[in-house]
Amino acid sequence: MSRTDFTPYRRTTVGFDRLFDLLEGQVRNNNGDNYPPFNIERRGDDDYRITVAVAGFRPQDLDITAQQNLLVIQGKKREDDALQGDMLHIGIANRGFERRFELADYVRVERADLENGLLVIDLVREVPEAMKPKKIAVNGQPTLTAVPDSKGDEADAA
């Protein structure tokens, strides 16, 4: 197991403590359990999709909790009373699980759907207007103005 030491970066940065704590926590908590498998897809600049393979789980067996910067998906194991006879082989996993995803600031869950054994969760990042970049005028004058290209005008006239 290799461990990354972020100490040099912590000494030269300010305000990134949470990021380094997240990275170190992921290394510590990565116990190699890859159940259930999942995909993370970027669908646009501010749109994401998490797809989790949850074959054998019904919607009432799943619990999805969205908190600030954290998405937790839990699958609860259930007893199958519908099984008739003795099982000779059980290859479909029916064990409980908990999968956690750290979310960036202003990311919210838009919707969750379960179809054909796949749980699809759509996420959207919505940055508040107050947090978006703004142009600031200096002395009431615009900081940048567009200058017409005189070469383009001469080419049009010719």
MIDOSE-1310 file (N, C-alpha, C; in nm, 2 decimals, decimal comma, always signed):
residues 158
msrt	+0,08/-0,12/+0,00/+0,00/+0,00/+0,00/+0,09/+0,12/+0,00; +0,06/+0,21/-0,09/+0,14/+0,34/-0,10/+0,06/+0,45/-0,03; +0,13/+0,53/+0,04/+0,06/+0,64/+0,11/+0,12/+0,77/+0,05; +0,03/+0,86/+0,01/+0,07/+0,99/-0,04/+0,08/+1,09/+0,08
dftp	+0,19/+1,16/+0,09/+0,21/+1,26/+0,19/+0,18/+1,40/+0,13; +0,08/+1,46/+0,18/+0,04/+1,59/+0,14/+0,10/+1,71/+0,22; +0,19/+1,68/+0,31/+0,24/+1,78/+0,40/+0,31/+1,89/+0,32; +0,39/+1,87/+0,22/+0,45/+1,99/+0,15/+0,34/+2,08/+0,09
yrrt	+0,23/+2,02/+0,04/+0,13/+2,10/-0,02/+0,05/+2,18/+0,09; +0,03/+2,11/+0,20/-0,04/+2,18/+0,31/+0,04/+2,30/+0,36; +0,17/+2,30/+0,35/+0,25/+2,41/+0,40/+0,24/+2,53/+0,30; +0,22/+2,51/+0,17/+0,22/+2,61/+0,08/+0,08/+2,66/+0,02
tvgf	-0,02/+2,60/+0,08/-0,16/+2,64/+0,04/-0,24/+2,69/+0,16; -0,34/+2,77/+0,13/-0,43/+2,82/+0,23/-0,57/+2,79/+0,18; -0,65/+2,73/+0,27/-0,79/+2,70/+0,24/-0,82/+2,57/+0,17; -0,72/+2,49/+0,15/-0,74/+2,36/+0,08/-0,74/+2,24/+0,18
drlf	-0,75/+2,27/+0,30/-0,75/+2,16/+0,40/-0,86/+2,06/+0,38; -0,98/+2,10/+0,34/-1,09/+2,00/+0,32/-1,05/+1,91/+0,20; -0,99/+1,96/+0,10/-0,95/+1,88/-0,02/-0,85/+1,78/+0,02; -0,75/+1,81/+0,10/-0,65/+1,72/+0,14/-0,71/+1,61/+0,23
dlle	-0,80/+1,66/+0,32/-0,86/+1,56/+0,41/-0,95/+1,46/+0,33; -1,02/+1,51/+0,23/-1,10/+1,42/+0,15/-1,01/+1,31/+0,08; -0,89/+1,36/+0,02/-0,80/+1,27/-0,05/-0,75/+1,16/+0,05; -0,70/+1,21/+0,16/-0,65/+1,11/+0,26/-0,76/+1,02/+0,31
gqvr	-0,88/+1,07/+0,33/-0,99/+0,98/+0,38/-1,03/+0,88/+0,27; -1,02/+0,91/+0,15/-1,05/+0,82/+0,04/-0,95/+0,70/+0,04; -0,82/+0,74/+0,06/-0,72/+0,63/+0,07/-0,74/+0,54/+0,18; -0,77/+0,60/+0,30/-0,79/+0,52/+0,42/-0,92/+0,43/+0,41
nnng	-1,02/+0,49/+0,35/-1,15/+0,41/+0,35/-1,16/+0,32/+0,23; -1,07/+0,32/+0,14/-1,07/+0,23/+0,02/-1,03/+0,09/+0,07; -1,13/+0,01/+0,11/-1,11/-0,12/+0,15/-1,11/-0,23/+0,04; -1,13/-0,18/-0,08/-1,13/-0,28/-0,19/-1,26/-0,34/-0,22
dnyp	-1,37/-0,30/-0,15/-1,50/-0,36/-0,18/-1,56/-0,28/-0,29; -1,58/-0,35/-0,40/-1,63/-0,28/-0,52/-1,78/-0,32/-0,55; -1,85/-0,36/-0,44/-1,99/-0,39/-0,46/-2,08/-0,28/-0,41; -2,18/-0,24/-0,48/-2,21/-0,28/-0,62/-2,13/-0,19/-0,71
pfni	-2,10/-0,24/-0,83/-2,03/-0,17/-0,93/-2,11/-0,04/-0,98; -2,03/+0,06/-1,02/-2,10/+0,19/-1,06/-2,02/+0,26/-1,16; -2,08/+0,35/-1,23/-2,02/+0,43/-1,33/-2,05/+0,58/-1,29; -1,96/+0,67/-1,32/-1,98/+0,81/-1,31/-1,96/+0,87/-1,44
errg	-2,06/+0,95/-1,49/-2,05/+1,00/-1,62/-2,07/+1,15/-1,62; -1,99/+1,23/-1,70/-2,01/+1,37/-1,71/-2,09/+1,39/-1,84; -2,21/+1,45/-1,82/-2,30/+1,47/-1,94/-2,30/+1,61/-1,99; -2,23/+1,70/-1,93/-2,22/+1,84/-1,97/-2,13/+1,91/-1,87
dddy	-2,12/+2,04/-1,88/-2,04/+2,12/-1,79/-2,08/+2,11/-1,65; -2,22/+2,10/-1,63/-2,27/+2,10/-1,49/-2,37/+1,99/-1,47; -2,36/+1,88/-1,55/-2,45/+1,77/-1,54/-2,37/+1,64/-1,52; -2,41/+1,56/-1,43/-2,34/+1,43/-1,40/-2,44/+1,32/-1,38
ritv	-2,40/+1,20/-1,41/-2,49/+1,08/-1,38/-2,41/+0,97/-1,32; -2,47/+0,92/-1,21/-2,41/+0,80/-1,14/-2,50/+0,69/-1,17; -2,45/+0,58/-1,22/-2,53/+0,46/-1,25/-2,47/+0,34/-1,16; -2,56/+0,28/-1,08/-2,52/+0,18/-0,99/-2,59/+0,05/-1,03
avag	-2,52/-0,06/-1,04/-2,58/-0,19/-1,07/-2,63/-0,25/-0,95; -2,77/-0,25/-0,94/-2,83/-0,31/-0,81/-2,93/-0,42/-0,85; -2,89/-0,51/-0,93/-2,97/-0,62/-0,97/-3,03/-0,69/-0,85; -3,16/-0,72/-0,85/-3,23/-0,79/-0,74/-3,29/-0,70/-0,63
frpq	-3,26/-0,57/-0,64/-3,31/-0,48/-0,54/-3,43/-0,41/-0,60; -3,53/-0,39/-0,52/-3,65/-0,32/-0,55/-3,64/-0,17/-0,50; -3,72/-0,08/-0,55/-3,71/+0,06/-0,51/-3,73/+0,07/-0,36; -3,81/-0,01/-0,29/-3,83/+0,00/-0,15/-3,71/-0,06/-0,07
dldi	-3,62/-0,13/-0,14/-3,50/-0,18/-0,07/-3,39/-0,08/-0,07; -3,40/+0,03/-0,15/-3,29/+0,13/-0,16/-3,33/+0,25/-0,08; -3,22/+0,31/-0,03/-3,24/+0,44/+0,05/-3,13/+0,53/+0,00; -3,17/+0,65/-0,06/-3,08/+0,74/-0,11/-3,09/+0,87/-0,03
taqq	-2,98/+0,91/+0,03/-2,98/+1,03/+0,12/-2,88/+1,13/+0,06; -2,92/+1,25/+0,03/-2,84/+1,36/-0,01/-2,82/+1,46/+0,10; -2,70/+1,48/+0,14/-2,66/+1,59/+0,24/-2,57/+1,69/+0,17; -2,53/+1,79/+0,24/-2,44/+1,88/+0,18/-2,31/+1,81/+0,15
nllv	-2,27/+1,81/+0,03/-2,14/+1,75/-0,02/-2,13/+1,60/+0,00; -2,24/+1,53/+0,02/-2,24/+1,38/+0,04/-2,36/+1,32/-0,01; -2,35/+1,21/-0,09/-2,46/+1,13/-0,14/-2,43/+0,99/-0,09; -2,53/+0,93/-0,02/-2,52/+0,80/+0,04/-2,63/+0,71/-0,02
iqgk	-2,59/+0,60/-0,08/-2,68/+0,50/-0,13/-2,67/+0,38/-0,05; -2,78/+0,33/+0,01/-2,79/+0,21/+0,09/-2,88/+0,11/+0,03; -2,84/-0,01/+0,02/-2,93/-0,12/-0,02/-2,95/-0,21/+0,10; -3,08/-0,24/+0,13/-3,11/-0,32/+0,25/-3,13/-0,47/+0,20
kred	-3,07/-0,56/+0,27/-3,09/-0,70/+0,24/-3,22/-0,74/+0,28; -3,29/-0,82/+0,20/-3,42/-0,87/+0,23/-3,43/-1,02/+0,23; -3,52/-1,08/+0,30/-3,54/-1,22/+0,29/-3,63/-1,25/+0,18; -3,60/-1,35/+0,10/-3,68/-1,39/-0,01/-3,77/-1,51/+0,04
dalq	-3,90/-1,47/+0,07/-3,99/-1,57/+0,11/-4,05/-1,65/-0,01; -4,03/-1,59/-0,13/-4,09/-1,64/-0,25/-4,01/-1,76/-0,31; -3,89/-1,79/-0,25/-3,82/-1,90/-0,31/-3,89/-2,03/-0,28; -3,90/-2,11/-0,38/-3,97/-2,24/-0,37/-3,86/-2,35/-0,38
gdml	-3,85/-2,44/-0,29/-3,76/-2,55/-0,30/-3,62/-2,51/-0,25; -3,52/-2,60/-0,27/-3,39/-2,57/-0,22/-3,30/-2,51/-0,33; -3,23/-2,41/-0,30/-3,14/-2,34/-0,39/-3,02/-2,43/-0,41; -2,98/-2,46/-0,53/-2,86/-2,54/-0,57/-2,74/-2,44/-0,59
higi	-2,77/-2,32/-0,63/-2,66/-2,22/-0,65/-2,72/-2,09/-0,64; -2,65/-2,00/-0,56/-2,70/-1,86/-0,55/-2,59/-1,77/-0,60; -2,61/-1,72/-0,72/-2,51/-1,64/-0,79/-2,54/-1,49/-0,79; -2,67/-1,46/-0,76/-2,71/-1,32/-0,76/-2,69/-1,26/-0,62
anrg	-2,61/-1,16/-0,60/-2,58/-1,11/-0,47/-2,71/-1,04/-0,42; -2,74/-1,07/-0,29/-2,85/-1,01/-0,22/-2,80/-0,97/-0,09; -2,69/-0,90/-0,09/-2,63/-0,85/+0,04/-2,65/-0,70/+0,05; -2,66/-0,65/+0,17/-2,67/-0,51/+0,19/-2,55/-0,44/+0,15
ferr	-2,56/-0,31/+0,12/-2,44/-0,23/+0,08/-2,46/-0,08/+0,12; -2,35/-0,01/+0,13/-2,36/+0,13/+0,14/-2,25/+0,19/+0,06; -2,29/+0,28/-0,03/-2,19/+0,34/-0,12/-2,20/+0,49/-0,10; -2,08/+0,56/-0,08/-2,08/+0,70/-0,05/-2,01/+0,78/-0,16
fela	-2,06/+0,89/-0,20/-2,00/+0,98/-0,30/-1,99/+1,12/-0,24; -1,87/+1,17/-0,25/-1,84/+1,31/-0,21/-1,88/+1,40/-0,32; -1,96/+1,50/-0,29/-2,01/+1,59/-0,39/-1,94/+1,72/-0,38; -1,92/+1,79/-0,49/-1,87/+1,93/-0,49/-1,97/+2,02/-0,44
dyvr	-1,93/+2,14/-0,41/-2,02/+2,25/-0,36/-2,12/+2,27/-0,47; -2,25/+2,30/-0,43/-2,36/+2,34/-0,52/-2,40/+2,23/-0,61; -2,37/+2,10/-0,58/-2,42/+1,99/-0,66/-2,54/+1,93/-0,59; -2,65/+1,91/-0,66/-2,77/+1,86/-0,60/-2,82/+1,74/-0,68
vera	-2,89/+1,65/-0,62/-2,95/+1,54/-0,69/-3,08/+1,59/-0,76; -3,09/+1,57/-0,89/-3,20/+1,61/-0,96/-3,31/+1,50/-0,97; -3,27/+1,38/-0,99/-3,37/+1,27/-0,99/-3,29/+1,13/-0,98; -3,37/+1,03/-0,94/-3,32/+0,90/-0,93/-3,42/+0,80/-0,99
dlen	-3,38/+0,71/-1,07/-3,46/+0,61/-1,14/-3,40/+0,47/-1,13; -3,49/+0,37/-1,11/-3,44/+0,23/-1,11/-3,51/+0,16/-1,22; -3,43/+0,11/-1,31/-3,49/+0,04/-1,43/-3,39/-0,07/-1,47; -3,44/-0,19/-1,50/-3,36/-0,30/-1,54/-3,24/-0,33/-1,46
gllv	-3,25/-0,31/-1,33/-3,14/-0,34/-1,24/-3,04/-0,24/-1,22; -3,06/-0,12/-1,29/-2,97/-0,01/-1,28/-3,03/+0,11/-1,21; -2,96/+0,16/-1,11/-3,01/+0,28/-1,04/-2,94/+0,40/-1,10; -3,01/+0,49/-1,16/-2,95/+0,60/-1,23/-2,98/+0,73/-1,15
idlv	-2,88/+0,80/-1,11/-2,90/+0,92/-1,03/-2,84/+1,04/-1,11; -2,92/+1,14/-1,14/-2,87/+1,25/-1,22/-2,84/+1,37/-1,12; -2,73/+1,43/-1,14/-2,68/+1,53/-1,05/-2,66/+1,66/-1,13; -2,69/+1,78/-1,07/-2,67/+1,90/-1,14/-2,59/+2,00/-1,05
revp	-2,50/+2,07/-1,10/-2,43/+2,17/-1,03/-2,49/+2,31/-1,06; -2,54/+2,37/-0,96/-2,61/+2,50/-0,97/-2,54/+2,60/-0,88; -2,45/+2,69/-0,95/-2,38/+2,79/-0,87/-2,47/+2,91/-0,86; -2,49/+2,96/-0,73/-2,57/+3,07/-0,71/-2,52/+3,20/-0,79
eamk	-2,61/+3,28/-0,83/-2,57/+3,41/-0,90/-2,46/+3,49/-0,82; -2,48/+3,49/-0,69/-2,38/+3,57/-0,61/-2,24/+3,51/-0,62; -2,23/+3,38/-0,65/-2,10/+3,32/-0,66/-2,04/+3,31/-0,80; -2,11/+3,35/-0,90/-2,06/+3,35/-1,04/-1,97/+3,47/-1,06
pkki	-1,87/+3,45/-1,15/-1,78/+3,56/-1,18/-1,85/+3,68/-1,24; -1,81/+3,80/-1,20/-1,87/+3,93/-1,26/-1,76/+4,02/-1,31; -1,79/+4,09/-1,41/-1,70/+4,20/-1,46/-1,72/+4,32/-1,37; -1,61/+4,38/-1,33/-1,61/+4,50/-1,24/-1,56/+4,62/-1,32
avng	-1,64/+4,72/-1,33/-1,60/+4,84/-1,40/-1,51/+4,93/-1,31; -1,40/+4,98/-1,37/-1,31/+5,07/-1,30/-1,35/+5,21/-1,33; -1,37/+5,29/-1,23/-1,42/+5,43/-1,24/-1,54/+5,44/-1,33; -1,62/+5,34/-1,32/-1,75/+5,35/-1,40/-1,73/+5,32/-1,55
qptl	-1,61/+5,29/-1,59/-1,58/+5,26/-1,73/-1,56/+5,11/-1,75; -1,61/+5,05/-1,86/-1,58/+4,91/-1,88/-1,43/+4,88/-1,89; -1,39/+4,77/-1,84/-1,25/+4,73/-1,83/-1,20/+4,69/-1,97; -1,28/+4,63/-2,05/-1,24/+4,58/-2,18/-1,35/+4,63/-2,28
tavp	-1,30/+4,68/-2,40/-1,39/+4,71/-2,50/-1,35/+4,65/-2,63; -1,44/+4,61/-2,71/-1,41/+4,55/-2,84/-1,36/+4,66/-2,94; -1,25/+4,63/-3,00/-1,19/+4,73/-3,10/-1,22/+4,67/-3,24; -1,29/+4,74/-3,33/-1,32/+4,69/-3,46/-1,19/+4,66/-3,53
dskg	-1,19/+4,56/-3,61/-1,07/+4,52/-3,69/-1,08/+4,60/-3,82; -0,99/+4,69/-3,84/-0,99/+4,77/-3,96/-0,95/+4,69/-4,08; -0,87/+4,59/-4,07/-0,83/+4,50/-4,18/-0,96/+4,43/-4,24; -1,05/+4,39/-4,15/-1,17/+4,32/-4,19/-1,26/+4,41/-4,27
dead	-1,26/+4,54/-4,23/-1,35/+4,64/-4,29/-1,29/+4,67/-4,43; -1,16/+4,68/-4,45/-1,10/+4,70/-4,58/-1,13/+4,58/-4,68; -1,12/+4,46/-4,62/-1,14/+4,34/-4,70/-1,29/+4,34/-4,75; -1,38/+4,39/-4,67/-1,52/+4,39/-4,70/-1,55/+4,49/-4,81
aa	-1,48/+4,60/-4,81/-1,49/+4,71/-4,91/-1,44/+4,67/-5,04; -1,34/+4,58/-5,05/-1,27/+4,55/-5,17/-1,35/+4,45/-5,25
